[in-house]
């Protein structure tokens, strides 16, 4: 079935680039995206759809690791190697 969609220009450019990279049509990429979204039970994919485990104590970041800094997190990961 043919249909007309209004898609944000930047999103469309990203989708076309991804479709070309994966050597598939834009139509197929959009169909796959819709299928994935519909299979998820219709739940929104925003922050409310994600649940993070919360631990009372005994786990967490080491002292001195800044969770808002990528470099701090990478340094901490490298320290274990």
Secondary structure, 3 states (H helix, E strand, C coil): CCCCCCCCHHHHHHHHHHHHHCCCCHHHHHHHHHHHHHHCCCCCCCHHHCCCCCCCCCCCCCCCCCCCCHHHHHHHHHHCC
